[in-house]
Amino acid sequence: MTFKPCIDECTKDGSHCAGCGRSHQEIAETKQLVKTAVEFIRAQQYDNPEDFVAAISRSILKKLSKPVE
């Protein structure tokens, strides 16, 4: 499956957004993931949140490139 980001044409009818095509469950879980990351960054009081987000992105991509154990 290919990720499709929000295009600001959100709908709440049915099981999927007509704008991006993602399921409403996926959208809700993504929002929760972002909320958790924002809360963590604020709790740590990082002055450079962009560096933290970039580091997390690199770490996730590195882990995804490894075979599933």
Secondary structure, 3 states (H helix, E strand, C coil): CCCCCCCCCCCCCCCECCCCCCEHHHHHHHHHHHHHHHHHHHHHCCCCHHHHHHHHHHHHHHHHHCCCC
